[in-house]
Amino acid sequence: MGFLGTMRNTGKILGPLLTGLLLGWLDYAAIFQLSAVTMAVVALAIYINQARNSLSALVGSRQP
């Protein structure tokens, strides 16, 4: 429980800090494109993970 709270608050600190650094280095268009690529990769990873979990649950339930 304490670790979860620590990570949540660390994200609240690092998110704006990293965004500010990126804005200083890149422009808004590049950041939006980077965000789109990141979201697509995360969505694909979630989809693959869900497909594996549902497949393993399906195979595991067919045991005689």
Secondary structure by P-SEA (a helix, b strand, c coil): caaaaaaaaaaaaaaaaaaaaaaacccaaaaaaaaaaaaaaaaaaaaaaaaaaaaaaaaaaacc
